[in-house]
Amino acid sequence: MRRVLVFLIAIALLSAGNLGASLPEGGSRGRVYAADTVNPPPPTAARRAPPSPSGRGDESRGPAQSGARIAPVYAPVRPGTAIAFPRDHGAHPQFRTEWWYVTGWLDTPTGPQGFQVTVFRTRPNVDQANPSAFAAKQVLFAHAALSDPKVGKLLHDQRIARAGFGLAEASTADGDLVLDDWSLKRGGDDRWRARVPTRDFTLDLVFTPTQPPLLQGEGGYSRKGPQASEASHYYTLPQLAVSGTVVRDGKRVAVTGRAWLDREWSSTLLNPAAVGWDWAGLNLADGGALTAFQVRDAAGKPLWTGGSYRSSDGRLTVFRPGELKFEAIRRWRSPRTKALYPVEQRVTAPLPGGTRTFTLKPLFDDQELDSRPGGPVYWEGAVSGDGAKGYLELTGYFEKLSL
């Protein structure tokens, strides 16, 4: 289910016909690339032509009527679809949206910090018959954040651009993403590397897998609601060993840590009754990995729950709807938005050895991200407790999320 959040900013800007607009001062202000804001270089010869509608990258052809608008036809998520590597590390442009989402904890000389590096791809509802190279048929959006308790709030930045022109590219063959001067790439040694210079910090991090990919749900088909179509293709790389450097205030420091990479692609995610969700991805101290989420309705009740547990020896448990429990222990009210978030939560899961409870406490309270105008307000931050470290995401507490 996770991670439509920052991607919504791009959709909102596109819907307003304002892809080149400035982003909010003091918020997620980043670089925005569009025909009216940059003079891009000519398209390269390497730009791909889409295969047939049955293959990856379908561009949804329609009747060749003069002046007729051709709307995109988005691929559905289907159970039984095999996930294959390295192909599925790459982009799936026939689906409405997808994301590469890395979160983790860093051990630094001044203490622990949390980080996020995310890249989103979306296929907007634009005319597929538009022959212009500037038509935003595919858009990439990236977001990076650093959680430092000594700062006491998120440091964050972003990039957005339509695909092409050498500015924004997402390979369909493997994990290879470029957005201006930001990149997230998987190498031949199976390690991922993120290079992310922002206005407040620069991340240069390497993520080394210590375990095979974890296919969420039924072999990578992950339900998010009562309807079978409310689902995503979803896999996770937990327990990633982190090494690299962080630059802040002109000082480069070496860091190590542990991270979690989520990969999802979908065309339909949320049930109309859903207002938001709580999600946790936790690396366990014994080498296990826990994924837990609940989709909430307007009354705050779980509309759908799901997730998985994989033990350190590789045994996988997939939770059935209703088996996971989230309980708010402590709430924090944002002084800016007045949203009230359950930043400390108790997650109870039925593990093979018996029911286990994780009481998750934030690295610090103010890990709220306000991406207005155009994007949502939500909380996402580093949490730990009971032999677990990871990230907790809380959406729909400021207002209902709308896709």
C-alpha positions as CSV (number, residue, x, y, z in Angstrom):
1,M,0.0,0.0,0.0
2,R,2.7,2.3,0.9
3,R,3.8,4.9,-0.7
4,V,1.6,7.2,-2.7
5,L,2.2,10.1,-0.4
6,V,4.8,12.3,-2.1
7,F,3.7,11.0,-5.5
8,L,0.4,12.8,-4.8
9,I,2.2,16.1,-5.1
10,A,3.1,15.4,-8.6
11,I,-0.5,14.3,-9.5
12,A,-1.9,17.5,-7.9
13,L,0.5,19.7,-9.9
14,L,-0.3,17.9,-13.1
15,S,-4.0,18.0,-12.5
16,A,-3.7,21.8,-12.1
17,G,-1.7,22.0,-15.3
18,N,1.1,23.4,-13.2
19,L,4.0,21.0,-13.4
20,G,6.4,23.9,-13.6
21,A,5.1,25.7,-10.5
22,S,7.2,26.7,-7.6
23,L,6.9,24.6,-4.5
24,P,6.3,26.0,-1.0
25,E,9.0,28.0,0.8
26,G,10.0,26.2,4.0
27,G,8.3,23.0,2.8
28,S,9.4,20.4,0.3
29,R,10.7,23.0,-2.1
30,G,12.8,21.3,-4.7
31,R,13.7,21.4,-8.4
32,V,10.7,21.3,-10.8
33,Y,11.4,20.6,-14.5
34,A,8.9,21.4,-17.2
35,A,8.7,22.8,-20.7
36,D,8.1,26.3,-19.3
37,T,10.8,26.2,-16.7
38,V,13.8,24.6,-18.4
39,N,15.3,24.3,-21.8
40,P,16.0,20.6,-21.9
41,P,18.5,18.9,-24.2
42,P,17.2,17.0,-27.2
43,P,15.8,13.5,-26.6
44,T,18.4,10.8,-26.7
45,A,18.4,7.9,-29.1
46,A,18.2,5.6,-26.2
47,R,14.7,6.6,-25.3
48,R,12.5,3.4,-25.4
49,A,9.6,2.7,-27.7
50,P,6.9,0.8,-25.8
51,P,6.2,-2.8,-26.6
52,S,2.8,-4.3,-27.5
53,P,-0.1,-3.8,-25.1
54,S,0.5,-7.3,-23.7
55,G,4.1,-6.4,-22.7
56,R,5.8,-4.0,-20.3
57,G,5.4,-0.3,-21.2
58,D,2.0,-0.5,-23.0
59,E,1.1,3.0,-24.1
60,S,-2.6,2.2,-24.7
61,R,-3.3,2.9,-28.3
62,G,-6.8,3.8,-29.3
63,P,-8.7,4.7,-32.5
64,A,-6.7,6.8,-34.8
65,Q,-9.3,9.5,-35.2
66,S,-8.1,12.9,-36.0
67,G,-8.3,15.1,-32.9
68,A,-9.7,12.3,-30.8
69,R,-8.3,12.1,-27.3
70,I,-6.8,8.7,-26.3
71,A,-6.9,8.1,-22.5
72,P,-4.4,5.8,-20.9
73,V,-5.5,2.3,-20.0
74,Y,-3.9,1.2,-16.8
75,A,-2.7,-2.4,-16.3
76,P,-4.5,-4.2,-13.4
77,V,-2.8,-6.0,-10.6
78,R,-3.5,-9.7,-10.9
79,P,-2.9,-12.5,-8.5
80,G,-0.5,-15.2,-9.8
81,T,1.7,-12.8,-11.6
82,A,5.3,-14.0,-11.2
83,I,7.9,-11.5,-9.9
84,A,11.2,-11.9,-11.7
85,F,14.6,-10.3,-11.1
86,P,16.3,-8.2,-12.2
87,R,13.4,-7.2,-14.4
88,D,11.1,-6.2,-11.6
89,H,13.6,-4.1,-9.9
90,G,12.9,-1.8,-12.9
91,A,9.9,0.3,-13.9
92,H,6.5,-0.9,-15.0
93,P,5.2,2.1,-17.1
94,Q,1.9,0.5,-18.0
95,F,0.7,0.8,-14.4
96,R,-0.6,4.1,-12.9
97,T,2.1,4.4,-10.3
98,E,5.0,2.7,-8.5
99,W,7.8,3.5,-6.1
100,W,11.2,2.6,-4.9
101,Y,11.2,3.6,-1.2
102,V,14.3,3.2,1.1
103,T,14.1,4.0,4.8
104,G,16.5,3.2,7.6
105,W,18.6,4.1,10.6
106,L,22.1,5.5,10.4
107,D,24.8,5.2,13.1
108,T,26.6,8.5,13.0
109,P,29.4,10.0,15.3
110,T,26.7,12.2,16.9
111,G,24.1,9.5,17.4
112,P,21.4,7.7,15.5
113,Q,19.5,9.3,12.6
114,G,16.7,8.2,10.3
115,F,16.6,8.7,6.5
116,Q,14.4,8.3,3.5
117,V,15.3,8.1,-0.2
118,T,12.3,7.7,-2.5
119,V,11.6,7.7,-6.2
120,F,8.0,7.6,-7.6
121,R,6.9,7.0,-11.2
122,T,3.4,7.9,-12.3
123,R,1.5,7.7,-15.6
124,P,-0.8,10.7,-15.6
125,N,-4.2,10.8,-17.3
126,V,-2.9,12.7,-20.3
127,D,-3.8,12.3,-24.0
128,Q,-1.8,9.4,-25.4
129,A,-2.3,10.8,-28.9
130,N,-0.3,13.9,-28.1
131,P,2.8,13.7,-30.2
132,S,4.7,16.3,-28.3
133,A,7.9,15.2,-26.6
134,F,6.8,17.5,-23.7
135,A,3.6,15.6,-23.0
136,A,3.9,14.3,-19.5
137,K,3.1,10.7,-20.2
138,Q,5.4,9.5,-17.5
139,V,6.5,11.6,-14.6
140,L,9.2,10.9,-12.0
141,F,9.2,12.4,-8.5
142,A,11.8,11.9,-5.8
143,H,11.9,12.8,-2.1
144,A,14.7,12.7,0.5
145,A,14.6,13.3,4.2
146,L,16.8,13.1,7.2
147,S,15.6,12.7,10.8
148,D,18.1,14.1,13.3
149,P,17.0,14.4,16.9
150,K,19.4,17.3,17.4
151,V,17.5,19.3,14.7
152,G,14.1,18.2,16.1
153,K,12.3,18.2,12.8
154,L,12.6,16.7,9.3
155,L,15.2,18.0,6.8
156,H,13.8,17.3,3.4
157,D,14.0,18.1,-0.3
158,Q,12.5,16.9,-3.6
159,R,12.8,16.7,-7.4
160,I,10.1,16.3,-10.1
161,A,10.3,16.0,-13.9
162,R,8.6,14.4,-16.8
163,A,10.5,11.4,-18.1
164,G,13.0,11.9,-20.9
165,F,15.4,14.6,-22.1
166,G,18.2,13.1,-20.1
167,L,16.7,14.7,-16.9
168,A,14.5,11.8,-15.6
169,E,14.8,8.2,-16.6
170,A,13.6,4.9,-15.1
171,S,14.9,1.7,-16.7
172,T,12.5,-1.1,-17.3
173,A,15.3,-3.7,-17.3
174,D,16.7,-3.2,-13.7
175,G,16.8,-0.7,-10.8
176,D,18.3,2.3,-12.5
177,L,16.7,5.7,-11.7
178,V,18.0,9.1,-12.4
179,L,16.3,12.4,-11.7
180,D,18.5,15.4,-12.4
181,D,21.5,15.1,-9.9
182,W,19.8,12.4,-7.8
183,S,20.1,8.7,-8.6
184,L,19.2,5.3,-7.1
185,K,20.8,2.4,-9.0
186,R,21.3,-1.3,-8.5
187,G,24.8,-2.6,-9.6
188,G,25.9,-5.9,-11.0
189,D,27.0,-6.9,-7.5
190,D,23.3,-6.6,-6.3
191,R,24.1,-3.6,-4.2
192,W,21.9,-0.4,-4.5
193,R,23.5,3.0,-4.3
194,A,21.8,6.4,-3.7
195,R,23.4,9.7,-4.5
196,V,21.2,12.5,-3.3
197,P,22.5,16.1,-2.9
198,T,19.9,18.4,-1.2
199,R,19.9,21.9,0.1
200,D,20.6,20.8,3.7
201,F,22.5,17.5,3.3
202,T,24.0,15.1,0.8
203,L,23.5,11.3,1.0
204,D,25.9,8.9,-0.7
205,L,24.8,5.5,0.6
206,V,25.3,1.9,-0.4
207,F,22.7,-0.7,0.5
208,T,23.9,-4.3,0.5
209,P,21.4,-7.1,0.6
210,T,21.9,-9.6,3.4
211,Q,18.7,-11.6,2.6
212,P,16.7,-12.5,-0.6
213,P,13.7,-10.4,-1.6
214,L,10.6,-10.9,0.5
215,L,7.5,-11.3,-1.7
216,Q,4.6,-9.7,0.2
217,G,1.1,-11.1,0.2
218,E,0.5,-14.1,-2.1
219,G,3.8,-14.3,-4.0
220,G,3.9,-10.5,-4.4
221,Y,0.2,-9.9,-4.9
222,S,-0.7,-7.7,-1.8
223,R,-4.3,-6.9,-1.0
224,K,-5.1,-3.4,0.4
225,G,-8.9,-3.6,0.6
226,P,-12.0,-5.7,0.4
227,Q,-12.0,-5.7,-3.4
228,A,-9.5,-7.9,-5.3
229,S,-8.6,-5.0,-7.5
230,E,-7.5,-2.9,-4.4
231,A,-4.0,-4.4,-4.5
232,S,-0.4,-3.9,-5.5
233,H,2.5,-6.0,-6.7
234,Y,4.8,-5.7,-3.7
235,Y,8.2,-7.0,-2.6
236,T,10.6,-5.8,0.1
237,L,14.4,-6.0,0.6
238,P,14.7,-5.9,4.4
239,Q,17.9,-6.0,6.6
240,L,19.9,-4.0,4.0
241,A,23.4,-3.2,5.4
242,V,24.1,0.5,4.9
243,S,27.5,2.1,4.4
244,G,28.5,5.5,3.0
245,T,28.7,9.2,3.9
246,V,26.5,12.1,4.9
247,V,27.5,15.7,4.2
248,R,26.1,18.5,6.4
249,D,27.4,22.0,6.9
250,G,30.3,21.1,4.6
251,K,31.4,18.2,6.8
252,R,31.5,14.7,5.4
253,V,31.0,11.8,8.0
254,A,31.1,8.1,7.5
255,V,28.0,6.2,8.5
256,T,26.7,2.7,8.8
257,G,23.3,1.3,9.5
258,R,20.3,-0.8,8.5
259,A,17.7,-0.1,5.9
260,W,14.5,-1.4,4.2
261,L,13.6,-1.1,0.5
262,D,9.9,-1.3,-0.5
263,R,8.9,-1.8,-4.2
264,E,5.3,-1.5,-5.2
265,W,3.4,-0.9,-8.4
266,S,-0.3,-0.6,-8.9
267,S,-3.2,1.1,-10.7
268,T,-5.8,0.9,-7.9
269,L,-4.9,1.0,-4.2
270,L,-7.5,2.3,-1.8
271,N,-11.1,1.5,-1.2
272,P,-13.4,4.6,-1.4
273,A,-14.2,4.3,2.3
274,A,-10.5,4.6,3.3
275,V,-9.3,7.8,4.8
276,G,-5.7,6.8,5.5
277,W,-3.4,4.1,6.9
278,D,-0.8,3.2,9.5
279,W,2.2,1.3,8.2
280,A,5.4,-0.1,9.8
281,G,8.4,-1.8,8.3
282,L,10.7,-3.2,11.0
283,N,14.1,-4.8,10.9
284,L,14.3,-7.1,13.9
285,A,17.5,-7.5,16.0
286,D,17.5,-11.3,15.5
287,G,17.5,-10.9,11.7
288,G,13.8,-11.2,11.1
289,A,11.5,-8.7,9.3
290,L,8.0,-7.5,10.1
291,T,5.6,-5.6,7.8
292,A,2.4,-4.4,9.3
293,F,-0.3,-2.1,8.0
294,Q,-3.9,-1.1,8.5
295,V,-6.2,0.9,6.2
296,R,-8.6,3.0,8.3
297,D,-12.1,4.2,7.6
298,A,-13.7,7.6,8.7
299,A,-14.4,6.2,12.2
300,G,-10.8,5.3,12.6
301,K,-11.6,1.6,12.4
302,P,-9.5,-0.8,10.4
303,L,-11.0,-1.4,6.9
304,W,-8.2,-3.8,6.0
305,T,-5.1,-5.1,7.7
306,G,-2.1,-7.0,6.3
307,G,1.5,-7.7,6.4
308,S,4.1,-10.4,6.9
309,Y,6.8,-11.8,9.2
310,R,9.9,-13.5,7.9
311,S,12.1,-15.2,10.5
312,S,15.9,-15.0,10.4
313,D,16.0,-18.5,8.9
314,G,13.7,-17.5,6.0
315,R,10.3,-18.9,7.1
316,L,7.5,-16.6,5.9
317,T,4.2,-15.9,7.7
318,V,1.6,-13.9,5.8
319,F,-1.0,-12.3,8.1
320,R,-4.7,-12.7,7.2
321,P,-7.1,-9.7,7.4
322,G,-7.9,-8.9,11.0
323,E,-5.0,-10.7,12.6
324,L,-2.8,-7.6,13.2
325,K,-3.7,-5.1,15.8
326,F,-2.6,-1.4,16.1
327,E,-3.1,0.4,19.4
328,A,-2.3,4.1,20.0
329,I,-0.2,4.5,23.2
330,R,0.7,8.2,22.9
331,R,-0.3,11.0,20.5
332,W,1.5,14.1,19.4
333,R,-0.1,17.2,18.1
334,S,1.7,19.2,15.4
335,P,2.1,22.8,16.4
336,R,1.9,23.8,12.7
337,T,-1.0,21.8,11.3
338,K,-2.7,20.8,14.6
339,A,-3.0,17.2,13.3
340,L,-3.0,14.6,16.1
341,Y,-0.8,11.6,15.3
342,P,-0.5,8.3,17.2
343,V,3.3,8.5,17.1
344,E,3.8,5.8,19.8
345,Q,2.0,2.6,18.9
346,R,1.7,-1.0,20.0
347,V,1.6,-3.5,17.2
348,T,0.5,-7.0,18.0
349,A,1.2,-9.8,15.5
350,P,0.6,-13.6,15.6
351,L,4.1,-15.0,15.0
352,P,4.8,-18.8,14.6
353,G,6.2,-19.0,18.2
354,G,3.2,-17.1,19.6
355,T,1.7,-13.6,19.7
356,R,4.3,-10.9,20.0
357,T,3.8,-7.2,20.8
358,F,6.1,-4.4,19.6
359,T,5.8,-1.0,21.4
360,L,7.1,1.5,18.8
361,K,8.5,4.8,20.0
362,P,9.7,7.6,17.7
363,L,13.3,8.8,17.5
364,F,11.6,12.2,18.1
365,D,8.0,13.4,17.8
366,D,8.2,16.0,15.1
367,Q,8.7,13.9,12.0
368,E,5.7,15.4,10.2
369,L,6.0,16.3,6.5
370,D,3.8,19.1,5.2
371,S,3.9,19.0,1.4
372,R,1.3,21.6,0.7
373,P,0.3,23.2,-1.6
374,G,-0.5,20.3,-3.8
375,G,0.5,17.5,-1.6
376,P,-0.7,15.8,1.6
377,V,0.3,16.3,5.2
378,Y,1.4,13.1,7.0
379,W,3.8,11.8,9.6
380,E,6.6,9.4,8.7
381,G,9.6,8.7,11.0
382,A,12.1,6.4,12.5
383,V,10.8,4.3,15.3
384,S,12.1,1.5,17.5
385,G,11.2,-0.8,20.4
386,D,11.2,-4.4,21.6
387,G,14.1,-5.5,19.4
388,A,12.9,-3.7,16.3
389,K,14.0,-0.7,14.3
390,G,12.3,0.8,11.3
391,Y,9.8,3.3,10.0
392,L,6.2,4.2,10.9
393,E,4.0,6.0,8.4
394,L,0.7,7.7,9.5
395,T,-1.6,9.2,6.9
396,G,-5.1,10.7,6.9
397,Y,-4.8,12.3,10.3
398,F,-4.8,15.8,8.9
399,E,-7.5,15.2,6.3
400,K,-8.7,12.3,4.2
401,L,-6.2,11.2,1.6
402,S,-7.6,11.4,-1.9
403,L,-6.1,9.6,-4.9
